[in-house]
C-alpha cells in the first residue's frame, strides 16, 4: 500500500505485514494450555469462558501471552529481535496464584512453569468478570449500572498489591463508579456516589473503603479530564508488526520494522517499537522505543504509579488497514490531544504524511491516564520521538502531578574500530577548554539551559556521521523522583528495561543501576528522560507533548 497523496513532499510510504513477528496468539495459547505439565499444575479441567469472561466454572485465566526478546547485545549488526521464546501468564483462582509459563514458540510443550504471587494487569475479560461479581454482591449497584445512573471506569491502581496478614495477596481488581452527569449524592448510604470498589476474585466478594477509594487513590465529587468514552482496548499480546519503507522519488530514505504497542516487548510494554532503523541505507538504531513511564503527585495526593505502555485505546484514524494494527491514512489521525475526545474508530498505529514528515501515532491507556506515543520521520533524516499526556475524568488528576517518560535508543553496533561511536556534550559557556567534550565512560547527565546543553553521538573521524540530541522545550529537568535526563550506557543483557512491573513499587526508574562506569564506544544504549508537570488549574486539560529532536550530522 502506498501513500503518495502529499504532492508537495512526494513521499511514498509502503507498509507490509512482518509475518515473522505476527504470531498466531490463539494457536499458541491453545497449545500451551493443553500441555501436560501445565495441566498437572491446574489439577482440574478448564472450562471455556463465554465472551464476557463470566464462566463460574473457570479455574484459570490467561492474562497475557507475548514473545520474549532473545538478547541482541553483542549480536550481529544486521539482526533484529529474534522471536524464539514466549512468556504466558495465567491466574489460577482456585489456588490464588499466578502461573508464569516460559518456553519455545515452535515447541510450547518444552516449557518452564513458575508459581508466583505476582499480580499481572487485568485483561478486558477479567475486568468484565469482576464487574459481574460486583453486581452479584450488590444488586442495587447492579441496577444503577444497568439503568445508566452509574458509569464504570478503570481506576488507578488497577489491582491490589498489598499483602494480607498471612503475607498473601488475594487477587483483587479495582472498579471505579461515577454517577452519570456528575449527579453525585454525598450520602454514604447512596449508591449514586463516586467510589472505587475492590472485587476479590478468589472470595467473590467486594471491598469498600472509608474514603471511597484505596489509600493511594481518590474518588471525590470533583473531577478533571475529558469524558471517558469506555471503548474497547487492546489486550496485551494482540499481534501487529510491519515492514516500512519511505521513499522520495527514486531515493529510499527510511526503512525499518515497527511493532504496535500491544505486541511490544518489555516488562510493561514499550509503546510503538522500532527496529533496524536505517536512513539512506545507514543503520542509525538497532532499536528505539519507550519502556519506562511513571507519575508522581505533589504531597502523594495519589500514587505514585508505575504505568504501562501496551494497552491501546481508541482514537480517530480513517484510512486503509495495511497490516495487523496499522492503518495508513490520507489525513492526520486525531487523538485525545487533538480533539479532547476519548473516542475513536481504531486500535493500533496510524500512519500519515504531514509536509516532509511521516508520522506514526498510537493512543494508550493506563487507568484514567491517556498517553500518546508518536514518532515523526523527516525526509532530511530528523527523528522526533514524542510522548503526550492526558486523562479522562477522575479526582486524582485534579491535583498537581509530574509525568516522567523514558525512551531507549540502542545504537547501531560497531563491527570494527572505524565504526566506533563517540559521545559528546556541548556547553556554552564551556565547562572546560572546549565547548564540546567527550563522554568516554558510562554516565548520567542533566539538562542545563544556561549552558545551551545538547549531546551528540557520531562515528569517529573522518566520517563524523551521527546525530545531535536536542531537548524539547517542555522536557524539563529531573527531580529526585525523575532521577535523570539522559544516560549513556553499554548495551548489556537484561537491560531492555529496569524490570519493575506496573504499578510498582518501586515507582522511580532504576536506570541508575545500569551505570557501571565502563568505557562506551562499540555497543551503546542511550536513555532519554522527559518530565512534565501537569497542573489543570494553570494549563490546558487536554494534554501536553514532550520529546527531543534527533538531528542528523553529516548524513547527507
C-alpha positions as CSV (number, residue, x, y, z in Angstrom):
1,X,0.0,0.0,0.0
2,X,1.4,3.4,-0.9
3,X,0.7,6.9,0.3
4,X,1.8,9.5,-2.2
5,X,-1.0,12.0,-1.8
6,X,1.2,14.7,-0.5
7,X,2.3,16.2,-3.8
8,X,4.5,18.9,-2.2
9,X,6.6,16.3,-0.4
10,X,6.2,13.4,-2.9
11,X,6.8,11.0,0.0
12,X,5.8,7.4,-0.7
13,X,5.1,5.1,2.3
14,X,5.0,1.4,1.8
15,X,3.8,-0.9,4.7
16,X,3.6,-4.6,4.6
17,X,3.0,-7.2,7.4
18,X,6.1,-8.5,9.1
19,X,4.9,-12.1,9.2
20,X,7.9,-13.3,11.2
21,X,6.6,-11.4,14.2
22,X,2.9,-11.6,13.7
23,X,2.3,-14.6,16.0
24,X,-0.9,-16.6,16.0
25,X,-1.7,-16.0,19.6
26,X,-4.8,-18.1,19.7
27,X,-3.0,-21.1,18.3
28,X,0.0,-20.7,20.6
29,X,-2.2,-20.2,23.7
30,X,-4.2,-23.3,22.8
31,X,-1.0,-25.4,22.5
32,X,0.3,-24.0,25.9
33,X,-2.9,-24.8,27.9
34,X,-3.0,-28.3,26.6
35,X,0.5,-29.3,27.7
36,X,0.5,-32.0,30.4
37,X,3.0,-30.1,32.6
38,X,0.6,-27.1,32.9
39,X,-2.4,-29.3,33.4
40,X,-0.7,-31.0,36.3
41,X,-0.4,-27.6,38.0
42,X,-4.1,-26.8,37.4
43,X,-5.3,-30.1,38.8
44,X,-8.6,-29.7,37.0
45,X,-10.0,-29.2,33.6
46,X,-10.5,-25.6,32.5
47,X,-13.9,-24.7,31.1
48,X,-14.0,-22.3,28.2
49,X,-15.2,-18.8,29.1
50,X,-18.0,-17.1,27.4
51,X,-17.5,-13.8,25.5
52,X,-17.8,-11.7,28.7
53,X,-15.4,-13.9,30.7
54,X,-18.1,-14.7,33.3
55,X,-17.8,-18.5,33.4
56,X,-18.3,-19.6,37.1
57,X,-16.5,-22.8,36.5
58,X,-13.4,-21.2,35.2
59,X,-10.4,-22.1,37.4
60,X,-7.6,-20.4,35.4
61,X,-7.5,-17.4,33.1
62,X,-4.9,-16.3,30.5
63,X,-3.9,-12.8,31.3
64,X,-1.1,-12.3,28.7
65,X,1.0,-14.1,26.2
66,X,3.8,-12.4,24.4
67,X,7.1,-13.2,22.6
68,X,10.3,-12.8,24.6
69,X,13.2,-10.9,23.1
70,X,16.2,-13.1,22.5
71,X,19.1,-11.0,23.7
72,X,20.7,-8.9,20.9
73,X,23.6,-7.4,22.9
74,X,26.8,-8.4,21.1
75,X,24.7,-9.8,18.2
76,X,25.3,-9.2,14.5
77,X,24.6,-5.6,13.5
78,X,22.0,-6.8,10.9
79,X,20.0,-8.7,13.4
80,X,16.6,-7.6,14.5
81,X,14.8,-9.1,17.5
82,X,14.8,-12.9,17.4
83,X,11.4,-14.1,18.5
84,X,12.1,-17.6,19.5
85,X,10.6,-17.8,23.0
86,X,7.3,-16.8,24.7
87,X,6.1,-15.9,28.2
88,X,2.5,-16.5,29.2
89,X,0.8,-15.5,32.5
90,X,-2.2,-17.3,33.8
91,X,-4.1,-16.7,37.0
92,X,-5.2,-19.8,39.0
93,X,-8.2,-18.6,41.0
94,X,-8.7,-21.9,42.8
95,X,-5.2,-21.8,44.3
96,X,-4.8,-18.0,44.3
97,X,-1.5,-17.9,42.3
98,X,0.0,-16.7,39.1
99,X,1.4,-19.3,36.8
100,X,4.2,-18.0,34.6
101,X,4.9,-20.2,31.6
102,X,8.1,-19.8,29.6
103,X,9.0,-21.8,26.5
104,X,9.9,-22.0,22.8
105,X,7.3,-20.7,20.4
106,X,7.9,-23.6,18.0
107,X,7.8,-26.1,20.8
108,X,5.5,-24.8,23.6
109,X,5.4,-28.2,25.3
110,X,9.0,-27.7,26.2
111,X,8.4,-25.1,29.0
112,X,9.3,-23.9,32.4
113,X,6.4,-23.2,34.8
114,X,6.9,-20.7,37.7
115,X,4.4,-20.3,40.5
116,X,4.2,-16.8,41.8
117,X,2.1,-14.3,43.8
118,X,2.7,-11.7,41.1
119,X,-0.4,-9.7,40.2
120,X,-0.4,-9.1,36.4
121,X,-2.6,-6.4,35.0
122,X,-6.2,-7.5,34.2
123,X,-7.5,-8.2,30.8
124,X,-10.7,-6.8,29.4
125,X,-12.3,-10.2,30.0
126,X,-11.2,-10.3,33.7
127,X,-12.4,-6.8,34.3
128,X,-15.8,-7.7,33.0
129,X,-15.8,-10.8,35.2
130,X,-15.0,-8.6,38.2
131,X,-17.9,-6.3,37.2
132,X,-20.2,-9.3,37.2
133,X,-19.1,-10.3,40.7
134,X,-19.7,-6.7,41.9
135,X,-23.2,-6.7,40.5
136,X,-24.0,-10.0,42.2
137,X,-22.7,-8.8,45.5
138,X,-24.6,-5.5,45.4
139,X,-27.9,-5.7,43.4
140,X,-28.6,-2.0,44.0
141,X,-25.3,-1.0,42.4
142,X,-26.1,-3.5,39.6
143,X,-29.4,-1.9,39.0
144,X,-27.9,1.6,38.9
145,X,-25.3,0.5,36.4
146,X,-27.9,-1.2,34.3
147,X,-30.1,1.9,34.3
148,X,-27.2,4.1,33.3
149,X,-27.2,6.1,36.5
150,X,-23.7,4.8,37.4
151,X,-20.8,4.5,35.0
152,X,-17.9,2.2,35.5
153,X,-14.3,3.0,34.7
154,X,-10.8,1.6,35.2
155,X,-9.1,3.4,38.1
156,X,-5.5,3.7,39.3
157,X,-4.3,1.5,40.8
158,X,-6.0,-1.3,38.7
159,X,-5.2,-4.1,41.2
160,X,-4.5,-4.7,44.9
161,X,-0.8,-5.3,45.6
162,X,-0.9,-5.2,49.4
163,X,-0.3,-8.4,51.3
164,X,-2.8,-9.5,53.9
165,X,-2.0,-10.7,57.4
166,X,-1.0,-14.1,56.1
167,X,1.5,-12.4,53.7
168,X,-0.6,-13.3,50.7
169,X,-2.3,-11.2,48.0
170,X,-5.8,-12.4,47.1
171,X,-6.4,-11.4,43.5
172,X,-8.4,-8.2,43.7
173,X,-9.4,-5.8,40.9
174,X,-10.5,-2.3,41.4
175,X,-13.6,-0.9,39.7
176,X,-14.4,2.8,39.6
177,X,-18.0,4.0,39.8
178,X,-19.1,7.5,38.8
179,X,-22.6,9.0,38.8
180,X,-23.8,9.8,35.3
181,X,-23.9,13.5,34.6
182,X,-22.0,14.2,37.8
183,X,-25.2,13.8,39.8
184,X,-23.4,12.7,43.0
185,X,-25.3,12.0,46.2
186,X,-22.8,12.7,49.0
187,X,-24.7,10.4,51.4
188,X,-22.6,7.4,52.4
189,X,-25.6,5.2,52.1
190,X,-26.3,6.3,48.5
191,X,-25.3,4.1,45.5
192,X,-25.0,7.3,43.4
193,X,-21.7,8.4,44.5
194,X,-18.2,8.4,43.2
195,X,-16.4,5.3,44.6
196,X,-13.7,2.8,43.8
197,X,-14.6,-0.7,44.9
198,X,-12.3,-3.7,45.2
199,X,-13.5,-7.0,43.8
200,X,-11.9,-10.1,45.4
201,X,-11.7,-12.7,42.6
202,X,-10.9,-15.5,45.0
203,X,-13.6,-15.0,47.6
204,X,-16.0,-13.4,45.0
205,X,-16.6,-10.6,47.5
206,X,-16.3,-6.8,47.4
207,X,-14.1,-4.4,49.4
208,X,-15.2,-0.9,50.2
209,X,-13.1,1.9,51.6
210,X,-13.8,4.6,54.3
211,X,-12.6,7.3,52.0
212,X,-14.4,5.8,49.0
213,X,-11.0,4.8,47.4
214,X,-7.8,2.9,48.2
215,X,-5.2,4.9,50.2
216,X,-3.2,5.8,47.1
217,X,-6.2,6.9,45.1
218,X,-9.2,9.3,45.3
219,X,-12.9,9.2,44.5
220,X,-14.3,12.6,45.2
221,X,-17.0,14.8,43.8
222,X,-14.6,17.0,42.0
223,X,-13.5,15.6,38.6
224,X,-11.0,16.7,36.0
225,X,-10.3,15.5,32.5
226,X,-12.2,14.5,29.3
227,X,-15.3,12.3,29.4
228,X,-14.5,8.6,29.5
229,X,-15.8,7.0,26.3
230,X,-15.4,3.5,27.8
231,X,-14.5,2.0,24.5
232,X,-12.7,-1.3,23.8
233,X,-8.9,-1.5,24.4
234,X,-6.4,-4.0,23.1
235,X,-5.3,-6.9,25.3
236,X,-1.6,-7.5,25.8
237,X,-0.1,-9.7,23.1
238,X,-2.5,-8.6,20.3
239,X,-0.2,-9.1,17.3
240,X,0.9,-6.5,14.9
241,X,4.3,-5.9,13.2
242,X,5.1,-4.3,9.9
243,X,7.9,-3.6,7.5
244,X,8.1,0.1,6.4
245,X,9.9,1.9,3.6
246,X,9.7,5.7,3.0
247,X,10.9,7.0,-0.4
248,X,11.0,10.3,-2.2
249,X,11.1,9.9,-5.9
250,X,13.7,7.2,-6.6
251,X,15.5,7.7,-3.3
252,X,14.9,5.3,-0.5
253,X,15.0,7.4,2.7
254,X,13.9,5.3,5.6
255,X,13.4,1.6,6.2
256,X,12.6,-0.2,9.5
257,X,10.4,-2.7,11.3
258,X,7.7,-1.3,13.6
259,X,5.6,-3.1,16.2
260,X,2.3,-1.9,17.6
261,X,2.2,-1.2,21.4
262,X,0.0,-4.2,22.3
263,X,2.7,-6.5,20.9
264,X,5.7,-4.5,22.2
265,X,8.2,-6.2,24.4
266,X,9.4,-5.4,27.9
267,X,8.1,-5.7,31.4
268,X,5.3,-3.2,30.8
269,X,5.5,-2.9,27.1
270,X,7.4,-0.2,25.2
271,X,4.8,1.8,23.2
272,X,5.5,2.0,19.5
273,X,8.6,-0.1,18.9
274,X,11.1,0.4,16.1
275,X,13.8,-2.0,14.9
276,X,16.7,-1.7,12.5
277,X,16.1,2.0,11.6
278,X,18.0,2.9,8.5
279,X,18.3,6.3,6.8
280,X,19.6,6.2,3.2
281,X,20.9,2.7,3.8
282,X,22.8,3.6,7.0
283,X,21.6,2.0,10.2
284,X,21.0,4.5,13.0
285,X,19.3,2.5,15.7
286,X,19.1,-1.2,16.3
287,X,16.0,-0.5,18.4
288,X,14.1,2.6,19.7
289,X,11.1,2.6,22.0
290,X,9.7,3.8,25.3
291,X,10.0,1.1,28.1
292,X,9.5,3.2,31.3
293,X,6.7,5.5,32.3
294,X,5.7,6.8,35.8
295,X,3.9,9.6,37.6
296,X,4.3,11.3,41.0
297,X,1.8,13.6,42.7
298,X,2.6,16.5,44.9
299,X,2.3,15.5,48.6
300,X,1.4,12.0,47.4
301,X,-2.1,13.1,46.8
302,X,-2.4,9.9,44.8
303,X,0.0,7.2,43.7
304,X,2.9,7.2,42.9
305,X,2.3,4.9,40.0
306,X,4.5,2.9,37.5
307,X,2.4,2.8,34.3
308,X,2.3,0.5,31.3
309,X,2.8,1.1,27.6
310,X,0.9,-1.7,25.8
311,X,-2.8,-1.1,26.3
312,X,-4.0,0.6,23.2
313,X,-7.1,2.8,23.3
314,X,-9.4,4.0,20.5
315,X,-8.7,7.2,18.5
316,X,-9.8,8.6,15.2
317,X,-8.0,7.3,12.1
318,X,-9.5,7.0,8.7
319,X,-7.7,5.1,6.0
320,X,-6.7,1.6,4.8
321,X,-5.6,-1.3,7.1
322,X,-2.3,-2.4,5.6
323,X,-1.0,-4.8,8.3
324,X,-2.5,-6.1,11.6
325,X,-2.8,-3.0,13.8
326,X,-1.6,-0.5,11.2
327,X,-3.8,2.0,9.3
328,X,-2.4,4.2,6.5
329,X,-4.3,7.5,6.4
330,X,-4.8,10.2,3.9
331,X,-5.3,12.8,6.6
332,X,-3.8,13.2,10.1
333,X,-5.2,10.9,12.8
334,X,-6.8,12.6,15.8
335,X,-6.1,11.5,19.4
336,X,-7.4,12.9,22.6
337,X,-4.7,15.6,22.4
338,X,-6.0,16.8,19.1
339,X,-9.8,16.9,19.8
340,X,-10.2,16.4,23.5
341,X,-12.3,13.3,22.9
342,X,-11.7,9.9,24.4
343,X,-13.2,8.0,21.5
344,X,-12.4,6.8,18.1
345,X,-12.7,4.0,15.5
346,X,-9.2,2.4,15.6
347,X,-6.9,0.5,17.8
348,X,-3.2,0.3,16.8
349,X,-0.8,2.6,15.0
350,X,-2.0,5.2,12.5
351,X,0.5,6.4,9.8
352,X,0.2,9.6,7.8
353,X,2.2,12.3,5.9
354,X,2.4,15.9,7.0
355,X,4.7,18.1,4.9
356,X,8.1,16.4,4.9
357,X,7.3,14.1,7.8
358,X,5.8,10.6,8.1
359,X,4.0,10.3,11.4
360,X,3.4,7.1,13.4
361,X,1.0,7.6,16.3
362,X,-0.9,5.4,18.8
363,X,-3.1,6.2,21.9
364,X,-2.5,4.3,25.1
365,X,-4.5,3.8,28.3
366,X,-3.4,3.2,31.9
367,X,-6.4,3.5,34.2
368,X,-7.7,7.1,33.7
369,X,-4.5,8.2,32.0
370,X,-4.3,8.6,28.3
371,X,-0.9,8.6,26.7
372,X,0.2,9.3,23.1
373,X,3.1,7.6,21.5
374,X,4.2,9.4,18.4
375,X,7.3,9.3,16.1
376,X,8.0,11.6,13.2
377,X,10.5,10.7,10.5
378,X,11.6,13.7,8.3
379,X,12.9,13.4,4.8
380,X,16.0,15.2,5.9
381,X,16.9,12.5,8.4
382,X,15.5,14.1,11.6
383,X,13.7,11.8,14.0
384,X,11.2,13.3,16.5
385,X,10.1,10.9,19.3
386,X,7.1,12.4,21.1
387,X,5.0,11.4,24.1
388,X,1.8,13.1,25.2
389,X,-0.2,13.2,28.4
390,X,-3.9,13.5,29.0
391,X,-6.6,11.9,31.2
392,X,-10.3,11.2,31.4
393,X,-12.5,12.3,34.3
394,X,-11.2,11.4,37.8
395,X,-10.3,13.0,41.0
396,X,-6.6,12.3,41.2
397,X,-5.6,14.4,38.2
398,X,-7.2,17.5,39.7
399,X,-4.0,17.5,41.9
400,X,-0.6,18.7,40.6
401,X,1.4,15.7,39.3
402,X,4.5,15.0,37.3
403,X,4.8,12.6,34.4
404,X,8.2,11.0,33.6
405,X,8.8,9.1,30.3
406,X,12.0,7.4,29.3
407,X,13.0,6.5,25.7
408,X,15.6,3.8,25.0
409,X,17.8,4.2,21.9
410,X,20.0,1.2,21.0
411,X,22.7,2.5,18.7
412,X,24.0,0.6,15.6
413,X,26.7,-1.7,16.9
414,X,30.3,-1.0,15.7
415,X,31.7,-4.1,13.9
416,X,35.2,-2.7,13.7
417,X,37.3,0.2,15.1
418,X,36.4,2.6,12.3
419,X,32.7,2.3,13.3
420,X,33.3,3.0,17.0
421,X,31.0,5.7,18.4
422,X,31.9,8.9,20.1
423,X,29.6,10.5,22.6
424,X,30.0,14.3,23.2
425,X,28.3,17.0,25.2
426,X,28.1,20.7,24.2
427,X,28.1,23.5,26.8
428,X,28.1,27.3,26.0
429,X,29.7,28.8,28.1
430,X,32.0,25.8,28.2
431,X,32.7,23.8,31.3
432,X,36.4,23.3,30.3
433,X,38.6,24.4,27.4
434,X,36.2,23.3,24.7
435,X,32.5,23.6,24.2
436,X,32.4,20.0,23.0
437,X,33.7,17.4,25.5
438,X,33.8,13.7,25.0
439,X,31.9,11.3,27.4
440,X,34.2,8.2,27.4
441,X,32.5,6.2,30.2
442,X,29.0,5.4,31.3
443,X,27.4,8.4,32.8
444,X,24.1,10.2,33.6
445,X,23.7,13.9,32.8
446,X,21.1,16.6,33.4
447,X,19.8,19.2,31.0
448,X,21.1,22.8,31.5
449,X,19.6,25.6,29.5
450,X,22.1,28.1,31.0
451,X,24.8,26.2,29.1
452,X,22.7,25.5,25.9
453,X,23.5,21.9,26.6
454,X,23.0,19.3,23.9
455,X,24.6,15.9,23.1
456,X,25.6,14.0,20.0
457,X,26.7,10.6,19.0
458,X,28.8,10.0,15.9
459,X,31.3,7.7,14.3
460,X,35.0,8.5,14.7
461,X,36.7,10.9,12.3
462,X,36.9,11.2,9.4
463,X,33.3,10.0,9.0
464,X,31.7,12.1,11.8
465,X,28.3,10.7,10.8
466,X,25.8,10.8,13.7
467,X,23.0,12.7,15.4
468,X,22.6,15.7,17.6
469,X,20.2,15.2,20.6
470,X,18.4,18.4,21.2
471,X,16.0,18.6,24.1
472,X,12.4,19.7,23.6
473,X,11.1,22.9,25.1
474,X,8.8,21.1,27.5
475,X,11.2,18.2,28.5
476,X,12.0,19.7,31.9
477,X,14.8,18.7,34.3
478,X,14.7,15.6,36.5
479,X,13.9,16.0,40.2
480,X,14.7,13.4,42.8
481,X,11.8,11.2,41.5
482,X,12.7,11.6,37.8
483,X,16.3,10.6,38.5
484,X,17.9,11.8,35.3
485,X,17.6,13.4,31.9
486,X,20.0,11.2,29.8
487,X,22.1,8.2,30.3
488,X,24.9,6.9,28.1
489,X,25.4,3.1,28.8
490,X,27.0,0.0,27.5
491,X,24.4,-2.4,25.9
492,X,24.1,-5.4,28.2
493,X,21.8,-8.4,28.6
494,X,18.6,-8.0,30.6
495,X,18.7,-4.2,30.4
496,X,15.8,-3.7,27.9
497,X,14.1,-2.0,30.8
498,X,14.5,-1.9,34.6
499,X,12.3,-4.9,35.3
500,X,9.8,-3.0,37.6
501,X,6.3,-4.3,36.9
502,X,3.3,-1.9,36.9
503,X,2.1,-0.5,39.1
504,X,5.2,-0.7,41.4
505,X,6.9,-0.5,43.9
506,X,9.5,0.8,43.2
507,X,8.0,3.6,41.3
508,X,11.0,5.6,40.2
509,X,13.1,4.4,37.2
510,X,16.0,2.2,38.1
511,X,18.2,3.2,35.2
512,X,20.9,4.5,37.6
513,X,21.6,0.9,38.5
514,X,22.9,0.3,34.9
515,X,25.7,2.8,35.3
516,X,28.9,0.8,35.9
517,X,31.3,3.5,34.6
518,X,32.6,1.2,31.9
519,X,34.0,2.5,28.6
520,X,31.5,3.1,25.9
521,X,32.4,3.1,22.2
522,X,31.1,0.0,20.4
523,X,27.7,-1.1,21.6
524,X,25.9,1.8,23.2
525,X,22.4,2.4,24.6
526,X,21.1,6.0,25.3
527,X,18.2,6.5,27.7
528,X,16.5,9.9,27.4
529,X,14.0,11.1,30.0
530,X,11.5,13.9,29.8
531,X,9.5,15.3,32.7
532,X,6.2,17.2,32.6
533,X,4.3,18.9,35.4
534,X,0.5,18.8,34.9
535,X,-1.5,21.4,36.8
536,X,-5.1,21.5,35.5
537,X,-5.6,24.8,37.3
538,X,-3.0,26.5,35.2
539,X,-2.9,24.6,31.9
540,X,-5.0,23.1,29.1
541,X,-6.6,19.9,30.4
542,X,-6.5,18.2,27.0
543,X,-2.8,17.3,27.4
544,X,0.8,18.0,26.6
545,X,3.7,16.7,24.5
546,X,7.4,16.2,25.2
547,X,10.3,14.8,23.4
548,X,13.7,15.5,21.8
549,X,14.7,16.2,18.2
550,X,17.3,13.9,16.8
551,X,19.0,15.9,14.1
552,X,21.4,14.2,11.5
553,X,25.0,15.1,11.5
554,X,27.0,14.6,8.2
555,X,24.5,12.1,6.9
556,X,23.5,13.8,3.6
